[in-house]
């Protein structure tokens, strides 16, 4: 059983504390429903890893939404020092884009990468439709 002081300090239940203190070097995934304390568990996990001596630049928290990533950054107070001196909290899309931007040629792409916004996407789709026509045959 985990020490009561640890549970009190983190204000987590026993299951959440087990997730926070999951052994380093072993894969872990946190899957839980809305309002179950996922963000709090992830925040405490990052703090715990830092207390264990893990270098901040070796910690990456990946979420699916900007809202969740921003909430994590706020709770962890990220963005106050250089990026290599603190953990990274990011969406999967932002993380992938930054990797592609660092070395686009490794992905078979040109030197400069720019994501398409909604307007660019609609323009591109119009061109595709015009080129291929309604029947799906190339004009």
C-alpha positions in Angstrom: 0.0 0.0 0.0 1.2 3.5 -0.8 2.1 5.9 1.9 -0.8 8.1 3.0 1.5 11.2 2.8 2.0 10.6 -0.9 -1.8 10.2 -1.5 -2.5 13.3 0.5 0.2 15.4 -1.2 -1.1 14.6 -4.6 -4.8 14.5 -3.7 -5.1 11.4 -5.8 -6.8 8.1 -5.1 -4.8 4.9 -4.9 -5.4 4.0 -8.6 -4.4 7.4 -9.7 -1.2 7.3 -7.6 -0.3 3.9 -9.1 -0.5 5.6 -12.5 1.6 8.5 -11.4 4.3 6.2 -10.0 4.2 3.6 -12.8 7.8 2.4 -13.2 10.1 4.3 -15.5 11.1 2.6 -18.7 7.9 0.6 -18.9 5.2 1.7 -21.5 2.1 3.2 -20.1 -1.1 4.5 -21.5 -3.8 6.4 -19.6 -7.3 5.8 -20.8 -10.2 7.1 -18.7 -13.5 8.8 -19.1 -14.4 12.5 -18.8 -14.0 14.0 -15.4 -11.9 11.1 -14.0 -8.8 13.2 -13.3 -6.7 12.3 -16.3 -5.1 15.8 -16.5 -4.4 15.8 -12.8 -2.8 12.3 -13.1 -0.7 13.3 -16.1 0.4 16.6 -14.4 1.4 14.7 -11.2 3.2 12.0 -13.3 5.3 14.7 -15.0 6.2 16.3 -11.6 7.0 12.8 -10.2 9.3 12.0 -13.1 11.1 15.3 -12.6 11.5 14.5 -8.9 13.0 11.1 -9.9 15.7 12.9 -11.9 14.3 12.4 -15.4 15.6 15.2 -17.7 12.8 17.5 -18.6 13.6 17.3 -22.4 13.0 13.5 -22.2 9.4 14.0 -21.1 6.7 14.4 -23.8 3.0 14.4 -23.0 0.9 13.9 -26.1 -2.8 14.8 -26.2 -5.4 14.9 -29.0 -6.8 18.4 -28.5 -5.3 21.9 -28.2 -7.5 22.5 -25.2 -6.0 19.5 -23.3 -2.4 20.4 -24.3 -2.9 24.0 -23.2 -4.4 22.9 -19.9 -1.4 20.7 -19.2 1.0 23.5 -20.1 -0.8 25.8 -17.7 -0.8 23.3 -14.9 2.8 22.4 -15.4 3.7 26.1 -15.8 5.4 25.4 -19.1 6.7 28.1 -21.5 8.7 30.0 -18.9 12.1 28.7 -19.9 13.7 27.4 -23.1 12.0 24.4 -24.6 15.0 22.1 -24.1 14.8 22.7 -20.3 11.2 21.7 -19.7 8.9 18.9 -20.6 6.9 19.1 -23.8 3.1 19.0 -23.8 1.7 18.9 -27.3 -1.0 17.6 -29.5 -0.1 14.6 -31.7 -0.6 16.8 -34.8 1.7 19.6 -33.5 4.4 17.1 -32.5 4.3 15.4 -35.9 4.4 18.8 -37.7 7.4 20.0 -35.7 9.2 16.7 -36.6 8.4 17.1 -40.3 9.5 20.8 -40.2 12.9 19.8 -38.6 13.6 17.4 -41.5 11.1 17.5 -44.3 13.4 15.7 -46.7 13.3 12.6 -44.5 9.5 12.5 -45.2 10.0 13.0 -49.0 8.9 16.6 -48.8 10.2 20.0 -49.9 12.3 22.3 -47.7 9.4 24.4 -46.4 6.2 22.9 -44.9 3.0 24.9 -44.4 -0.2 23.3 -43.2 -3.3 24.1 -45.2 -5.9 26.2 -43.5 -9.6 25.7 -44.3 -9.6 28.2 -47.2 -6.5 26.5 -48.7 -8.1 23.1 -48.3 -11.3 24.2 -50.1 -9.3 25.7 -52.9 -7.3 22.5 -53.3 -10.5 20.4 -53.3 -12.0 22.6 -56.0 -9.0 22.1 -58.2 -9.1 18.3 -57.7 -12.8 18.2 -58.6 -12.3 20.4 -61.6 -9.4 18.3 -62.8 -11.0 14.9 -62.3 -14.6 16.0 -63.0 -17.7 14.5 -61.5 -17.3 11.0 -62.9 -13.9 10.5 -61.4 -12.0 10.4 -64.7 -9.1 12.7 -65.4 -9.8 15.5 -67.8 
